[in-house]
Amino acid sequence: MAGPPTQKDIERRAYHLWQQAGMPKERDQEFYLEAERQLKEELIVHELKTPDTL
């Protein structure tokens, strides 16, 4: 992924997390926020591992 996660990226991850959790009802926002957190964290880790100065 190049750049920050898009809404579609977050929704895709949230849907996957929701499925893994057994598809509980009325927890959409929880999964969306968790997906957003995960993707942003992965972006930071990726940026730390691949500095522009290589």
LUMVEX-719991 format. One line per field, with one value per residue (C-alpha): residue in one letter; x, y, z. Coordinates in steps of 0.02 Angstrom, whole numbers. Each point is the difference from the previous one (the first is absolute). Layout:
BEGIN
type: [a / ...]
px: [X / ...]
py: [Y / ...]
pz: [Z / ...]
This chain:
BEGIN
type: [m / a / g / p / p / t / q / k / d / i / e / r / r / a / y / h / l / w / q / q / a / g / m / p / k / e / r / d / q / e / f / y / l / e / a / e / r / q / l / k / e / e / l / i / v / h / e / l / k / t / p / d / t / l]
px: [0 / 68 / -55 / -129 / -138 / -154 / -177 / -16 / 158 / -71 / -171 / 80 / 104 / -149 / -107 / 135 / 17 / -190 / -6 / 141 / -96 / -154 / -96 / -70 / -142 / 11 / 190 / 38 / 90 / 109 / 63 / 22 / 106 / 103 / 31 / 52 / 119 / 78 / 27 / 76 / 115 / 54 / 38 / 110 / 93 / 25 / 67 / 121 / 66 / 21 / 74 / 11 / 187 / 39]
py: [0 / 170 / 144 / 0 / -132 / 45 / -20 / -153 / -77 / 30 / -70 / -156 / -30 / 37 / -126 / -132 / 34 / -6 / -170 / -68 / 56 / -99 / 143 / 80 / 125 / 186 / 11 / 81 / 150 / -108 / -101 / 153 / 87 / -155 / -23 / 182 / -17 / -159 / 73 / 160 / -100 / -110 / 157 / 70 / -165 / -9 / 179 / -38 / -153 / 87 / 174 / 115 / 13 / -174]
pz: [0 / -47 / 109 / 137 / -2 / -101 / 63 / -110 / 77 / 174 / -45 / -76 / 156 / 115 / -94 / 17 / 188 / 18 / -87 / 110 / 155 / -52 / -82 / 159 / -22 / 38 / 17 / -169 / 72 / 113 / -148 / -109 / 132 / 32 / -186 / -17 / 148 / -70 / -174 / 67 / 114 / -147 / -102 / 140 / 19 / -188 / -5 / 141 / -92 / -167 / 25 / -151 / 25 / -67]
